[in-house]
């Protein structure tokens, strides 16, 4: 799913309804955020998040946390409960492997 002609399964459900501009942003964020990460890369990112928490830099915490891949079943549950708009700012690389038509 990479463009307006190939939207994810359930795109027309009430929770997932978005304008064409919102869909363009969604697909752009998929290209930017959906990066597979090794366990070492995730640990390094978690260390940076810990440091940002110590420094009370919560904007940086949010930015860094969105780069961590969400677990596939958790992401799918969030999609069902909150919709794709909620998930657009998160790394869905793991979820896309498990549920390729859903994201």
LUMZANU-77268 format. One line per field, with one value per residue: y, x, z of N, C-alpha, C in turn. Coordinates in steps of 0.05 Angstrom, whole numbers, plus 32768, in hexadecimal, padded with zeros to 4 digits. Last residue first. Layout:
npy <- (Y|...)
npx <- (X|...)
npz <- (Z|...)
capy <- (Y|...)
capx <- (X|...)
capz <- (Z|...)
cpy <- (Y|...)
cpx <- (X|...)
cpz <- (Z|...)
END
This chain:
npy <- (7FD7|7FA6|7F84|7F6C|7F5D|7F53|7F7F|7FAA|7FA6|7FB5|7FEB|8019|804C|8081|80A6|808A|8076|8096|808A|8055|8048|8033|7FFC|7FE8|7FFD|7FE3|7FAF|7FB6|7FC2|7F91|7F6F|7F86|7FBA|7FF2|8007|8049|807D|8092|809E|80CE|80F1|80ED|8100|8134|8147|8142|8146|813B|8120|80EE|80E7|80E6|80B6|8092|809A|8084|8050|8043|8044|8018|7FF0|7FF2|7FE1|7FAD|7F96|7FBC|7FD3|7FED|8024|804B|8083|8090|8074|8084|80BA|80B7|80A1|80CD|80F6|80E0|80DF|8116|8122|8106|80FA|80BC|808A|8067|8063|8051|8032|8034|8014|7FDD|7FD5|8011|8024|8031|8063|8082|8055|8026|7FE9)
npx <- (7FDA|7FC3|7FDF|8006|8011|8048|8060|8046|8059|808E|8087|8070|807D|804C|8027|7FF7|7FD4|7FA7|7F96|7F83|7F62|7F56|7F4B|7F66|7F99|7FA5|7FAA|7FD7|7FFD|7FFD|8011|8045|8062|807F|80C2|80D2|80C5|80A8|80D0|80E5|80BA|80B0|80E2|80E0|80B8|80CE|8101|8117|8146|8132|811D|814B|8161|813A|8141|8174|8168|8147|816D|818B|8164|815D|818F|818E|8165|815B|8122|8103|80DA|80AE|80B4|80B3|8088|8060|805D|8045|8014|7FFF|7FFE|7FD7|7FAC|7FA4|7F95|7F65|7F4D|7F38|7F1E|7F24|7EF6|7ED1|7EF3|7F11|7F3D|7F3F|7F80|7F9F|7F9D|7FAF|7FAA|7FCB|8000|8012|8011)
npz <- (8083|8073|8053|8075|80AF|80B8|80A0|80B8|80EC|80E6|80D4|80E7|8111|8110|80FF|80F3|8118|8115|80E1|80E6|8126|8158|8153|8127|8132|8161|814E|812E|8154|8170|8149|813F|8165|8145|8144|8155|8146|816F|8194|8181|8188|81BF|81D2|81BF|81E0|8213|8234|8266|826B|8271|823E|821F|8233|8220|81E9|81E3|81F0|81C5|819C|81AB|81A5|816E|815D|8172|8155|8118|80F5|80BA|80B6|80AA|80A3|806B|8055|8077|806C|8039|8046|8065|8040|801E|8042|8048|8014|8010|8054|8071|809A|80C3|80E0|80B7|8080|8053|805C|8060|8049|802F|7FE8|7FB2|7F9E|7FBD|7FD2|7FEA|8000)
capy <- (7FF0|7FB6|7F93|7F7C|7F64|7F40|7F64|7FA6|7FA1|7F9A|7FD8|8001|8039|806B|80B0|8095|8068|8095|80A5|805A|804F|8050|800C|7FE1|8004|8001|7FB6|7FAE|7FD6|7FAA|7F6B|7F83|7F9E|7FE7|7FF7|802E|806E|808C|8087|80B5|80EE|80E5|80E5|8122|8148|812F|814F|8144|813D|80F9|80E8|80FC|80D0|8094|80A1|80A1|805F|8043|8057|8032|7FF5|7FF8|7FFC|7FC0|7F99|7FA6|7FD9|7FD6|801A|802D|8077|809B|8072|8067|80B2|80C3|8091|80B2|80F8|80E6|80C6|8106|812E|80FF|8109|80D4|809E|806A|806B|806C|802F|8043|8031|7FEC|7FC9|7FF9|802A|8018|804D|8086|806C|803D|8000)
capx <- (7FE7|7FB5|7FC9|800E|7FF7|8033|8069|8043|803C|8087|8096|805F|808B|805B|8040|8007|7FED|7FB5|7F9E|7F9D|7F64|7F5A|7F3E|7F4A|7F8B|7FA2|7F95|7FBD|7FF6|7FF6|7FF5|8031|805D|806A|80AD|80D3|80D7|809A|80BE|80F5|80C6|809C|80D9|80F4|80B4|80B9|80FC|80FB|8147|8141|810B|8138|816F|8140|8127|8170|817B|813C|8157|8198|8170|8146|8185|81A2|8161|8166|8138|810A|80F6|80AD|80B5|80C7|80A3|8066|8067|8060|8026|8002|8010|7FF2|7FB7|7FAC|7FAD|7F7B|7F4D|7F49|7F18|7F3A|7F0E|7ECF|7EE5|7EF8|7F42|7F2F|7F67|7F9E|7F9A|7FB4|7F9C|7FAE|7FF5|8025|8000)
capz <- (8088|8087|8047|805E|80A3|80C2|809A|809B|80E6|80EF|80C4|80E4|8100|811D|8108|80DD|8114|812E|80E7|80D9|810A|8155|8168|812B|8119|8161|8161|8121|8140|817E|8153|812A|8162|8156|8137|815D|8135|8156|8198|8180|816D|81AC|81D9|81B5|81C3|820B|8219|8264|8265|8287|8255|821B|8237|823C|81F5|81DD|8200|81E0|819C|81A9|81C0|8180|8155|817B|8172|8127|8107|80CB|80B2|80AA|80BE|807D|8048|8075|8085|803C|8036|8071|8057|8013|8037|805F|801F|7FFE|803A|8070|8085|80B1|80EE|80C3|809A|8053|8059|8074|804E|8040|8005|7FC0|7F90|7FC0|7FC5|7FE8|8000)
cpy <- (7FFC|7FD2|7FA6|7F8D|7F76|7F44|7F50|7F8B|7F9C|7F93|7FBB|7FEB|801F|805A|809B|809E|8075|808A|80A6|8077|8055|805A|802A|7FF4|7FFF|800A|7FD4|7FB4|7FCF|7FBF|7F84|7F80|7F9A|7FCA|7FED|801E|8050|807D|807F|809C|80D4|80E0|80DC|8105|8135|8130|813D|8151|814A|8118|80F4|80FE|80E8|80AF|80A4|80AB|807D|8052|8059|8048|8011|7FFF|8005|7FDD|7FAD|7FAA|7FBF|7FDC|8003|8022|8058|808B|807B|8064|8094|80BA|809C|80A1|80DD|80E8|80CA|80EB|811F|810A|80FF|80E1|80B6|807E|8072|8075|804B|803F|8041|800A|7FD8|7FEF|8010|801D|8033|8070|806D|8056|8019)
cpx <- (7FF2|7FC1|7FBB|7FF8|7FFC|8018|8054|804D|8038|806B|8090|806D|807A|8068|8052|8023|8000|7FD1|7FAF|7FA7|7F80|7F5D|7F40|7F3C|7F6D|7F93|7F90|7FA6|7FDC|7FED|7FEB|8015|8045|8067|8098|80BC|80D9|80AB|80AF|80E4|80D6|80A7|80C4|80ED|80C8|80B2|80E7|80F5|812C|8143|8119|8124|815C|814D|812B|8155|8178|814E|814A|8182|817D|8150|816E|8199|8175|8161|8141|8122|80FA|80C8|80B8|80CA|80B9|8082|806E|806D|8043|8016|8015|8006|7FD3|7FB8|7FB7|7F95|7F65|7F46|7F2A|7F35|7F25|7EE8|7EE5|7EE7|7F28|7F32|7F58|7F82|7F99|7FB3|7F9E|7F9E|7FD7|8019|8012)
cpz <- (806F|808B|8059|8051|808B|80B4|80A1|8092|80C9|80E9|80CC|80D4|80FF|8108|8116|80E6|8101|812A|8101|80DF|8100|8138|8164|813F|811C|8148|8163|8134|8133|816A|8162|8135|8151|8151|814B|814F|813C|8142|817F|8183|816C|8190|81C5|81BB|81B6|81ED|820C|8249|8262|8284|826D|8232|8234|8243|8213|81E9|81FC|81F3|81B7|81AA|81C0|819C|8167|8175|817D|8145|8115|80DC|80C5|80A3|80BE|8097|805C|8069|8086|8056|8037|8061|8063|802A|802C|8057|8037|8009|8029|8055|8087|809A|80DC|80D2|80A7|806C|805B|8072|8065|8043|8015|7FDE|7F9E|7FB2|7FC8|7FDB|8000)
END
